[in-house]
Amino acid sequence: MNRPVTFYKTADGKCPLEVFLDSLSGRTAQKVTWVLSLLEELEVVPSSYLKKLVNTEEIWECRVQHGSNSIRMLCFFADNSSVVLTHGFFKKSRKTPMKEIERAEAYRRDFIRRRIRL
């Protein structure tokens, strides 16, 4: 299985996920990279690493646990196969913050709107 993983870019070329990844320590970034390789390579990704968020506009949560850090990267599927990662954050509570979900949904709508115009 080879599922392309891409990073969402805003209309002005900014990449929210890259900014987040650049803020991580080397070891944490290595763990994130390993989990992203699972997304690309495994046909069925275990729910401990990728889970659909209920009551969202097709938003999924890519989960990385590194030491005491719970890292989340929100994403959606484009073309039924490729994964588009929107942004990342450190999860500090049991529930994914609504503002993070709303941000991912806005990025997804923007992605789809700009793709249709091409």
N, CA, C and O atoms as CSV, one atom per row, in Angstrom:
chain,resi,resn,atom,element,x,y,z
A,1,MET,N,N,0.864,-1.194,0.000
A,1,MET,CA,C,0.000,0.000,0.000
A,1,MET,C,C,0.892,1.233,0.000
A,1,MET,O,O,1.849,1.321,0.770
A,2,ASN,N,N,0.577,2.164,-0.852
A,2,ASN,CA,C,1.293,3.437,-0.797
A,2,ASN,C,C,0.271,4.549,-0.856
A,2,ASN,O,O,-0.243,4.885,-1.923
A,3,ARG,N,N,-0.017,5.113,0.297
A,3,ARG,CA,C,-1.016,6.178,0.413
A,3,ARG,C,C,-0.259,7.502,0.509
A,3,ARG,O,O,0.452,7.732,1.488
A,4,PRO,N,N,-0.398,8.367,-0.479
A,4,PRO,CA,C,0.318,9.644,-0.417
A,4,PRO,C,C,-0.143,10.491,0.771
A,4,PRO,O,O,-1.339,10.617,1.033
A,5,VAL,N,N,0.823,11.065,1.478
A,5,VAL,CA,C,0.547,11.977,2.583
A,5,VAL,C,C,1.097,13.340,2.185
A,5,VAL,O,O,2.282,13.489,1.888
A,6,THR,N,N,0.202,14.337,2.185
A,6,THR,CA,C,0.634,15.689,1.832
A,6,THR,C,C,0.257,16.652,2.952
A,6,THR,O,O,-0.566,16.339,3.812
A,7,PHE,N,N,0.869,17.817,2.924
A,7,PHE,CA,C,0.582,18.850,3.913
A,7,PHE,C,C,-0.252,19.939,3.265
A,7,PHE,O,O,0.062,20.410,2.172
A,8,TYR,N,N,-1.315,20.334,3.947
A,8,TYR,CA,C,-2.167,21.425,3.479
A,8,TYR,C,C,-1.364,22.723,3.452
A,8,TYR,O,O,-0.584,23.008,4.360
A,9,LYS,N,N,-1.574,23.504,2.388
A,9,LYS,CA,C,-0.984,24.842,2.286
A,9,LYS,C,C,-2.105,25.855,2.101
A,9,LYS,O,O,-3.060,25.606,1.366
A,10,THR,N,N,-1.985,26.991,2.766
A,10,THR,CA,C,-2.979,28.049,2.620
A,10,THR,C,C,-2.840,28.681,1.238
A,10,THR,O,O,-1.882,28.404,0.517
A,11,ALA,N,N,-3.796,29.527,0.873
A,11,ALA,CA,C,-3.770,30.175,-0.445
A,11,ALA,C,C,-2.490,30.984,-0.633
A,11,ALA,O,O,-2.009,31.124,-1.757
A,12,ASP,N,N,-1.934,31.518,0.452
A,12,ASP,CA,C,-0.696,32.298,0.323
A,12,ASP,C,C,0.565,31.453,0.538
A,12,ASP,O,O,1.654,31.994,0.731
A,13,GLY,N,N,0.413,30.119,0.503
A,13,GLY,CA,C,1.565,29.230,0.522
A,13,GLY,C,C,2.092,28.831,1.891
A,13,GLY,O,O,3.105,28.137,1.980
A,14,LYS,N,N,1.435,29.249,2.947
A,14,LYS,CA,C,1.891,28.865,4.291
A,14,LYS,C,C,1.453,27.419,4.590
A,14,LYS,O,O,0.415,26.955,4.117
A,15,CYS,N,N,2.268,26.734,5.378
A,15,CYS,CA,C,1.983,25.347,5.721
A,15,CYS,C,C,1.931,25.214,7.247
A,15,CYS,O,O,2.970,25.099,7.896
A,16,PRO,N,N,0.710,25.229,7.821
A,16,PRO,CA,C,0.571,25.168,9.283
A,16,PRO,C,C,1.246,23.954,9.917
A,16,PRO,O,O,1.801,24.062,11.010
A,17,LEU,N,N,1.208,22.805,9.249
A,17,LEU,CA,C,1.817,21.613,9.837
A,17,LEU,C,C,3.340,21.730,9.873
A,17,LEU,O,O,3.968,21.318,10.848
A,18,GLU,N,N,3.929,22.281,8.829
A,18,GLU,CA,C,5.384,22.464,8.814
A,18,GLU,C,C,5.832,23.346,9.976
A,18,GLU,O,O,6.836,23.061,10.629
A,19,VAL,N,N,5.086,24.413,10.229
A,19,VAL,CA,C,5.414,25.310,11.341
A,19,VAL,C,C,5.398,24.520,12.650
A,19,VAL,O,O,6.296,24.675,13.477
A,20,PHE,N,N,4.387,23.678,12.841
A,20,PHE,CA,C,4.286,22.863,14.046
A,20,PHE,C,C,5.450,21.878,14.132
A,20,PHE,O,O,6.092,21.766,15.177
A,21,LEU,N,N,5.725,21.168,13.042
A,21,LEU,CA,C,6.791,20.162,13.052
A,21,LEU,C,C,8.151,20.797,13.340
A,21,LEU,O,O,8.986,20.205,14.025
A,22,ASP,N,N,8.368,21.992,12.821
A,22,ASP,CA,C,9.639,22.692,13.058
A,22,ASP,C,C,9.834,23.043,14.533
A,22,ASP,O,O,10.962,23.261,14.974
A,23,SER,N,N,8.741,23.098,15.296
A,23,SER,CA,C,8.833,23.455,16.708
A,23,SER,C,C,9.160,22.247,17.600
A,23,SER,O,O,9.433,22.413,18.789
A,24,LEU,N,N,9.132,21.040,17.033
A,24,LEU,CA,C,9.340,19.827,17.831
A,24,LEU,C,C,10.824,19.525,18.025
A,24,LEU,O,O,11.661,19.901,17.204
A,25,SER,N,N,11.134,18.836,19.127
A,25,SER,CA,C,12.506,18.385,19.359
A,25,SER,C,C,12.833,17.271,18.361
A,25,SER,O,O,11.936,16.696,17.745
A,26,GLY,N,N,14.103,16.977,18.211
A,26,GLY,CA,C,14.539,15.964,17.252
A,26,GLY,C,C,13.895,14.606,17.462
A,26,GLY,O,O,13.396,14.004,16.511
A,27,ARG,N,N,13.897,14.109,18.707
A,27,ARG,CA,C,13.330,12.784,18.991
A,27,ARG,C,C,11.825,12.757,18.749
A,27,ARG,O,O,11.295,11.784,18.213
A,28,THR,N,N,11.142,13.822,19.144
A,28,THR,CA,C,9.694,13.887,18.939
A,28,THR,C,C,9.394,13.921,17.440
A,28,THR,O,O,8.480,13.243,16.972
A,29,ALA,N,N,10.156,14.703,16.699
A,29,ALA,CA,C,9.967,14.774,15.249
A,29,ALA,C,C,10.211,13.413,14.603
A,29,ALA,O,O,9.531,13.054,13.642
A,30,GLN,N,N,11.175,12.653,15.121
A,30,GLN,CA,C,11.442,11.303,14.593
A,30,GLN,C,C,10.221,10.405,14.787
A,30,GLN,O,O,9.837,9.666,13.881
A,31,LYS,N,N,9.621,10.473,15.961
A,31,LYS,CA,C,8.441,9.644,16.249
A,31,LYS,C,C,7.284,10.036,15.329
A,31,LYS,O,O,6.580,9.170,14.809
A,32,VAL,N,N,7.090,11.342,15.128
A,32,VAL,CA,C,6.035,11.816,14.233
A,32,VAL,C,C,6.286,11.288,12.820
A,32,VAL,O,O,5.360,10.813,12.162
A,33,THR,N,N,7.513,11.366,12.358
A,33,THR,CA,C,7.871,10.883,11.018
A,33,THR,C,C,7.572,9.390,10.888
A,33,THR,O,O,7.080,8.939,9.854
A,34,TRP,N,N,7.873,8.626,11.943
A,34,TRP,CA,C,7.600,7.189,11.929
A,34,TRP,C,C,6.105,6.922,11.793
A,34,TRP,O,O,5.698,6.066,11.008
A,35,VAL,N,N,5.280,7.655,12.556
A,35,VAL,CA,C,3.823,7.458,12.476
A,35,VAL,C,C,3.317,7.856,11.082
A,35,VAL,O,O,2.447,7.184,10.528
A,36,LEU,N,N,3.850,8.932,10.518
A,36,LEU,CA,C,3.433,9.339,9.165
A,36,LEU,C,C,3.804,8.257,8.144
A,36,LEU,O,O,3.075,8.052,7.174
A,37,SER,N,N,4.920,7.570,8.353
A,37,SER,CA,C,5.285,6.487,7.422
A,37,SER,C,C,4.289,5.328,7.534
A,37,SER,O,O,4.024,4.650,6.541
A,38,LEU,N,N,3.728,5.090,8.740
A,38,LEU,CA,C,2.679,4.070,8.882
A,38,LEU,C,C,1.454,4.447,8.055
A,38,LEU,O,O,0.846,3.600,7.401
A,39,LEU,N,N,1.100,5.741,8.094
A,39,LEU,CA,C,-0.050,6.224,7.307
A,39,LEU,C,C,0.151,5.920,5.834
A,39,LEU,O,O,-0.780,5.514,5.137
A,40,GLU,N,N,1.382,6.120,5.366
A,40,GLU,CA,C,1.680,5.902,3.945
A,40,GLU,C,C,1.702,4.428,3.579
A,40,GLU,O,O,1.253,4.050,2.496
A,41,GLU,N,N,2.220,3.593,4.472
A,41,GLU,CA,C,2.532,2.220,4.095
A,41,GLU,C,C,1.488,1.172,4.466
A,41,GLU,O,O,1.328,0.188,3.745
A,42,LEU,N,N,0.777,1.363,5.572
A,42,LEU,CA,C,-0.161,0.326,6.015
A,42,LEU,C,C,-1.516,0.476,5.340
A,42,LEU,O,O,-2.053,1.578,5.233
A,43,GLU,N,N,-2.059,-0.644,4.888
A,43,GLU,CA,C,-3.386,-0.608,4.276
A,43,GLU,C,C,-4.441,-0.265,5.325
A,43,GLU,O,O,-5.331,0.549,5.082
A,44,VAL,N,N,-4.331,-0.894,6.490
A,44,VAL,CA,C,-5.231,-0.596,7.602
A,44,VAL,C,C,-4.381,-0.045,8.740
A,44,VAL,O,O,-3.581,-0.766,9.336
A,45,VAL,N,N,-4.558,1.223,9.031
A,45,VAL,CA,C,-3.781,1.876,10.084
A,45,VAL,C,C,-4.501,1.657,11.413
A,45,VAL,O,O,-5.689,1.961,11.523
A,46,PRO,N,N,-3.801,1.130,12.433
A,46,PRO,CA,C,-4.455,0.908,13.734
A,46,PRO,C,C,-5.054,2.203,14.295
A,46,PRO,O,O,-4.502,3.287,14.101
A,47,SER,N,N,-6.182,2.077,14.989
A,47,SER,CA,C,-6.864,3.267,15.515
A,47,SER,C,C,-6.044,3.973,16.593
A,47,SER,O,O,-6.350,5.109,16.955
A,48,SER,N,N,-5.013,3.317,17.105
A,48,SER,CA,C,-4.141,4.014,18.052
A,48,SER,C,C,-3.338,5.106,17.344
A,48,SER,O,O,-2.794,5.995,17.998
A,49,TYR,N,N,-3.260,5.043,16.001
A,49,TYR,CA,C,-2.527,6.051,15.222
A,49,TYR,C,C,-3.416,6.918,14.337
A,49,TYR,O,O,-3.044,8.044,14.007
A,50,LEU,N,N,-4.577,6.414,13.950
A,50,LEU,CA,C,-5.458,7.183,13.065
A,50,LEU,C,C,-6.901,6.872,13.418
A,50,LEU,O,O,-7.315,5.713,13.427
A,51,LYS,N,N,-7.661,7.922,13.709
A,51,LYS,CA,C,-9.039,7.709,14.129
A,51,LYS,C,C,-9.932,8.813,13.578
A,51,LYS,O,O,-9.568,9.989,13.596
A,52,LYS,N,N,-11.105,8.421,13.089
A,52,LYS,CA,C,-12.099,9.377,12.595
A,52,LYS,C,C,-12.711,10.094,13.779
A,52,LYS,O,O,-13.102,9.457,14.758
A,53,LEU,N,N,-12.800,11.413,13.702
A,53,LEU,CA,C,-13.441,12.186,14.766
A,53,LEU,C,C,-14.938,12.259,14.473
A,53,LEU,O,O,-15.338,12.683,13.389
A,54,VAL,N,N,-15.755,11.851,15.425
A,54,VAL,CA,C,-17.198,11.837,15.221
A,54,VAL,C,C,-17.746,13.265,15.196
A,54,VAL,O,O,-17.182,14.178,15.799
A,55,ASN,N,N,-18.847,13.428,14.488
A,55,ASN,CA,C,-19.524,14.729,14.364
A,55,ASN,C,C,-18.631,15.814,13.778
A,55,ASN,O,O,-18.682,16.967,14.206
A,56,THR,N,N,-17.810,15.439,12.796
A,56,THR,CA,C,-16.961,16.415,12.102
A,56,THR,C,C,-17.190,16.268,10.604
A,56,THR,O,O,-17.834,15.323,10.147
A,57,GLU,N,N,-16.650,17.219,9.850
A,57,GLU,CA,C,-16.726,17.163,8.383
A,57,GLU,C,C,-15.579,16.296,7.865
A,57,GLU,O,O,-14.632,16.802,7.264
A,58,GLU,N,N,-15.671,14.994,8.101
A,58,GLU,CA,C,-14.679,14.027,7.606
A,58,GLU,C,C,-13.256,14.320,8.097
A,58,GLU,O,O,-12.291,14.152,7.352
A,59,ILE,N,N,-13.136,14.754,9.338
A,59,ILE,CA,C,-11.822,15.027,9.910
A,59,ILE,C,C,-11.339,13.799,10.679
A,59,ILE,O,O,-12.092,13.177,11.429
A,60,TRP,N,N,-10.073,13.470,10.474
A,60,TRP,CA,C,-9.424,12.353,11.151
A,60,TRP,C,C,-8.316,12.903,12.032
A,60,TRP,O,O,-7.801,13.997,11.805
A,61,GLU,N,N,-7.965,12.126,13.035
A,61,GLU,CA,C,-6.923,12.519,13.978
A,61,GLU,C,C,-5.773,11.527,13.857
A,61,GLU,O,O,-5.948,10.332,14.094
A,62,CYS,N,N,-4.607,12.024,13.491
A,62,CYS,CA,C,-3.392,11.213,13.475
A,62,CYS,C,C,-2.761,11.387,14.851
A,62,CYS,O,O,-2.470,12.505,15.274
A,63,ARG,N,N,-2.552,10.266,15.545
A,63,ARG,CA,C,-2.148,10.318,16.952
A,63,ARG,C,C,-0.711,9.848,17.137
A,63,ARG,O,O,-0.305,8.807,16.620
A,64,VAL,N,N,0.044,10.638,17.885
A,64,VAL,CA,C,1.418,10.283,18.203
A,64,VAL,C,C,1.597,10.439,19.710
A,64,VAL,O,O,1.314,11.495,20.275
A,65,GLN,N,N,2.069,9.379,20.346
A,65,GLN,CA,C,2.373,9.433,21.778
A,65,GLN,C,C,3.881,9.369,21.917
A,65,GLN,O,O,4.504,8.410,21.463
A,66,HIS,N,N,4.475,10.377,22.538
A,66,HIS,CA,C,5.923,10.376,22.740
A,66,HIS,C,C,6.200,10.815,24.160
A,66,HIS,O,O,6.057,11.990,24.500
A,67,GLY,N,N,6.600,9.858,24.993
A,67,GLY,CA,C,6.771,10.151,26.414
A,67,GLY,C,C,5.430,10.593,26.980
A,67,GLY,O,O,4.418,9.915,26.802
A,68,SER,N,N,5.431,11.718,27.653
A,68,SER,CA,C,4.163,12.212,28.233
A,68,SER,C,C,3.408,13.119,27.262
A,68,SER,O,O,2.340,13.635,27.593
A,69,ASN,N,N,3.958,13.313,26.072
A,69,ASN,CA,C,3.313,14.189,25.090
A,69,ASN,C,C,2.326,13.443,24.213
A,69,ASN,O,O,2.644,12.399,23.644
A,70,SER,N,N,1.123,13.992,24.113
A,70,SER,CA,C,0.129,13.497,23.155
A,70,SER,C,C,0.071,14.507,22.023
A,70,SER,O,O,-0.414,15.626,22.193
A,71,ILE,N,N,0.567,14.100,20.879
A,71,ILE,CA,C,0.600,14.984,19.715
A,71,ILE,C,C,-0.519,14.569,18.786
A,71,ILE,O,O,-0.735,13.382,18.542
A,72,ARG,N,N,-1.225,15.553,18.271
A,72,ARG,CA,C,-2.297,15.285,17.329
A,72,ARG,C,C,-2.076,16.112,16.077
A,72,ARG,O,O,-1.728,17.291,16.138
A,73,MET,N,N,-2.289,15.460,14.932
A,73,MET,CA,C,-2.285,16.150,13.645
A,73,MET,C,C,-3.622,15.820,13.005
A,73,MET,O,O,-3.962,14.649,12.832
A,74,LEU,N,N,-4.372,16.840,12.658
A,74,LEU,CA,C,-5.676,16.598,12.052
A,74,LEU,C,C,-5.516,16.507,10.547
A,74,LEU,O,O,-4.636,17.138,9.961
A,75,CYS,N,N,-6.382,15.710,9.926
A,75,CYS,CA,C,-6.243,15.462,8.498
A,75,CYS,C,C,-7.578,15.063,7.893
A,75,CYS,O,O,-8.567,14.877,8.601
A,76,PHE,N,N,-7.588,14.936,6.576
A,76,PHE,CA,C,-8.749,14.441,5.848
A,76,PHE,C,C,-8.251,13.693,4.627
A,76,PHE,O,O,-7.087,13.813,4.244
A,77,PHE,N,N,-9.138,12.923,4.019
A,77,PHE,CA,C,-8.771,12.170,2.823
A,77,PHE,C,C,-9.208,12.942,1.581
A,77,PHE,O,O,-10.308,13.491,1.524
A,78,ALA,N,N,-8.330,12.969,0.601
A,78,ALA,CA,C,-8.655,13.550,-0.704
A,78,ALA,C,C,-8.526,12.413,-1.715
A,78,ALA,O,O,-7.626,11.582,-1.597
A,79,ASP,N,N,-9.398,12.368,-2.689
A,79,ASP,CA,C,-9.365,11.307,-3.709
A,79,ASP,C,C,-9.470,9.910,-3.107
A,79,ASP,O,O,-8.952,8.956,-3.687
A,80,ASN,N,N,-10.120,9.768,-1.972
A,80,ASN,CA,C,-10.310,8.481,-1.311
A,80,ASN,C,C,-9.031,7.783,-0.875
A,80,ASN,O,O,-9.097,6.759,-0.196
A,81,SER,N,N,-7.871,8.308,-1.246
A,81,SER,CA,C,-6.657,7.584,-0.872
A,81,SER,C,C,-5.607,8.488,-0.236
A,81,SER,O,O,-4.999,8.116,0.768
A,82,SER,N,N,-5.387,9.665,-0.804
A,82,SER,CA,C,-4.329,10.501,-0.241
A,82,SER,C,C,-4.814,11.202,1.027
A,82,SER,O,O,-5.981,11.573,1.149
A,83,VAL,N,N,-3.890,11.371,1.956
A,83,VAL,CA,C,-4.173,12.024,3.230
A,83,VAL,C,C,-3.597,13.436,3.185
A,83,VAL,O,O,-2.443,13.635,2.805
A,84,VAL,N,N,-4.410,14.407,3.573
A,84,VAL,CA,C,-3.944,15.792,3.647
A,84,VAL,C,C,-3.929,16.189,5.115
A,84,VAL,O,O,-4.977,16.293,5.751
A,85,LEU,N,N,-2.730,16.410,5.647
A,85,LEU,CA,C,-2.570,16.821,7.039
A,85,LEU,C,C,-2.717,18.333,7.123
A,85,LEU,O,O,-2.076,19.065,6.369
A,86,THR,N,N,-3.562,18.806,8.041
A,86,THR,CA,C,-3.825,20.244,8.124
A,86,THR,C,C,-2.906,20.959,9.094
A,86,THR,O,O,-2.233,21.918,8.718
A,87,HIS,N,N,-2.870,20.508,10.334
A,87,HIS,CA,C,-2.049,21.173,11.351
A,87,HIS,C,C,-1.872,20.241,12.543
A,87,HIS,O,O,-2.521,19.198,12.628
A,88,GLY,N,N,-0.997,20.619,13.452
A,88,GLY,CA,C,-0.739,19.789,14.624
A,88,GLY,C,C,-0.793,20.603,15.898
A,88,GLY,O,O,-0.714,21.832,15.880
A,89,PHE,N,N,-0.929,19.888,17.012
A,89,PHE,CA,C,-0.960,20.536,18.322
A,89,PHE,C,C,-0.695,19.484,19.398
A,89,PHE,O,O,-0.787,18.283,19.144
A,90,PHE,N,N,-0.365,19.950,20.595
A,90,PHE,CA,C,-0.216,19.066,21.743
A,90,PHE,C,C,-1.574,18.951,22.420
A,90,PHE,O,O,-2.183,19.958,22.781
A,91,LYS,N,N,-2.037,17.737,22.589
A,91,LYS,CA,C,-3.341,17.513,23.209
A,91,LYS,C,C,-3.165,17.506,24.724
A,91,LYS,O,O,-2.377,16.729,25.263
A,92,LYS,N,N,-3.897,18.369,25.394
A,92,LYS,CA,C,-3.733,18.517,26.838
A,92,LYS,C,C,-4.941,18.017,27.629
A,92,LYS,O,O,-4.875,17.919,28.855
A,93,SER,N,N,-6.038,17.701,26.950
A,93,SER,CA,C,-7.239,17.236,27.646
A,93,SER,C,C,-7.742,15.958,26.959
A,93,SER,O,O,-7.229,15.552,25.917
A,94,ARG,N,N,-8.741,15.350,27.559
A,94,ARG,CA,C,-9.264,14.106,26.981
A,94,ARG,C,C,-9.911,14.318,25.616
A,94,ARG,O,O,-9.756,13.494,24.715
A,95,LYS,N,N,-10.626,15.409,25.468
A,95,LYS,CA,C,-11.325,15.674,24.203
A,95,LYS,C,C,-10.477,16.554,23.297
A,95,LYS,O,O,-9.757,17.437,23.762
A,96,THR,N,N,-10.575,16.299,22.002
A,96,THR,CA,C,-9.897,17.173,21.043
A,96,THR,C,C,-10.598,18.530,21.076
A,96,THR,O,O,-11.818,18.597,20.926
A,97,PRO,N,N,-9.838,19.616,21.272
A,97,PRO,CA,C,-10.474,20.940,21.363
A,97,PRO,C,C,-11.276,21.287,20.104
A,97,PRO,O,O,-10.812,21.090,18.981
A,98,MET,N,N,-12.486,21.807,20.317
A,98,MET,CA,C,-13.366,22.155,19.198
A,98,MET,C,C,-12.707,23.167,18.265
A,98,MET,O,O,-12.897,23.096,17.051
A,99,LYS,N,N,-11.939,24.103,18.806
A,99,LYS,CA,C,-11.304,25.111,17.940
A,99,LYS,C,C,-10.308,24.461,16.976
A,99,LYS,O,O,-10.119,24.954,15.864
A,100,GLU,N,N,-9.671,23.362,17.388
A,100,GLU,CA,C,-8.743,22.661,16.500
A,100,GLU,C,C,-9.515,21.935,15.398
A,100,GLU,O,O,-9.093,21.924,14.241
A,101,ILE,N,N,-10.642,21.332,15.761
A,101,ILE,CA,C,-11.488,20.650,14.765
A,101,ILE,C,C,-12.030,21.666,13.766
A,101,ILE,O,O,-12.009,21.425,12.559
A,102,GLU,N,N,-12.513,22.795,14.262
A,102,GLU,CA,C,-13.057,23.837,13.370
A,102,GLU,C,C,-11.987,24.370,12.434
A,102,GLU,O,O,-12.267,24.667,11.272
A,103,ARG,N,N,-10.774,24.493,12.929
A,103,ARG,CA,C,-9.657,24.942,12.082
A,103,ARG,C,C,-9.403,23.930,10.960
A,103,ARG,O,O,-9.226,24.314,9.804
A,104,ALA,N,N,-9.385,22.650,11.302
A,104,ALA,CA,C,-9.169,21.602,10.293
A,104,ALA,C,C,-10.303,21.590,9.268
A,104,ALA,O,O,-10.062,21.419,8.073
A,105,GLU,N,N,-11.543,21.773,9.739
A,105,GLU,CA,C,-12.680,21.792,8.809
A,105,GLU,C,C,-12.592,22.985,7.868
A,105,GLU,O,O,-12.911,22.866,6.685
A,106,ALA,N,N,-12.165,24.125,8.379
A,106,ALA,CA,C,-12.010,25.315,7.525
A,106,ALA,C,C,-10.917,25.077,6.476
A,106,ALA,O,O,-11.079,25.448,5.314
A,107,TYR,N,N,-9.814,24.461,6.885
A,107,TYR,CA,C,-8.733,24.140,5.938
A,107,TYR,C,C,-9.228,23.158,4.883
A,107,TYR,O,O,-8.894,23.290,3.706
A,108,ARG,N,N,-10.026,22.171,5.298
A,108,ARG,CA,C,-10.557,21.187,4.343
A,108,ARG,C,C,-11.466,21.863,3.317
A,108,ARG,O,O,-11.362,21.601,2.119
A,109,ARG,N,N,-12.368,22.741,3.800
A,109,ARG,CA,C,-13.265,23.457,2.873
A,109,ARG,C,C,-12.458,24.312,1.903
A,109,ARG,O,O,-12.762,24.357,0.711
A,110,ASP,N,N,-11.430,24.989,2.410
A,110,ASP,CA,C,-10.570,25.816,1.563
A,110,ASP,C,C,-9.853,24.951,0.524
A,110,ASP,O,O,-9.780,25.321,-0.648
A,111,PHE,N,N,-9.332,23.818,0.945
A,111,PHE,CA,C,-8.634,22.895,0.047
A,111,PHE,C,C,-9.556,22.468,-1.092
A,111,PHE,O,O,-9.176,22.517,-2.262
A,112,ILE,N,N,-10.770,22.049,-0.739
A,112,ILE,CA,C,-11.733,21.579,-1.740
A,112,ILE,C,C,-12.142,22.727,-2.677
A,112,ILE,O,O,-12.208,22.545,-3.893
A,113,ARG,N,N,-12.411,23.888,-2.116
A,113,ARG,CA,C,-12.828,25.050,-2.929
A,113,ARG,C,C,-11.733,25.433,-3.931
A,113,ARG,O,O,-12.021,25.673,-5.104
A,114,ARG,N,N,-10.496,25.489,-3.478
A,114,ARG,CA,C,-9.403,25.862,-4.386
A,114,ARG,C,C,-9.102,24.769,-5.390
A,114,ARG,O,O,-8.684,25.068,-6.509
A,115,ARG,N,N,-9.301,23.518,-5.027
A,115,ARG,CA,C,-9.061,22.404,-5.940
A,115,ARG,C,C,-10.088,22.426,-7.075
A,115,ARG,O,O,-9.747,22.146,-8.224
A,116,ILE,N,N,-11.324,22.753,-6.761
A,116,ILE,CA,C,-12.389,22.787,-7.785
A,116,ILE,C,C,-12.101,23.866,-8.816
A,116,ILE,O,O,-12.405,23.699,-9.997
A,117,ARG,N,N,-11.511,24.978,-8.371
A,117,ARG,CA,C,-11.224,26.077,-9.282
A,117,ARG,C,C,-10.112,25.782,-10.268
A,117,ARG,O,O,-10.013,26.438,-11.305
A,118,LEU,N,N,-9.271,24.798,-9.958
A,118,LEU,CA,C,-8.120,24.510,-10.841
A,118,LEU,C,C,-8.548,23.983,-12.186
A,118,LEU,O,O,-7.704,23.696,-13.034
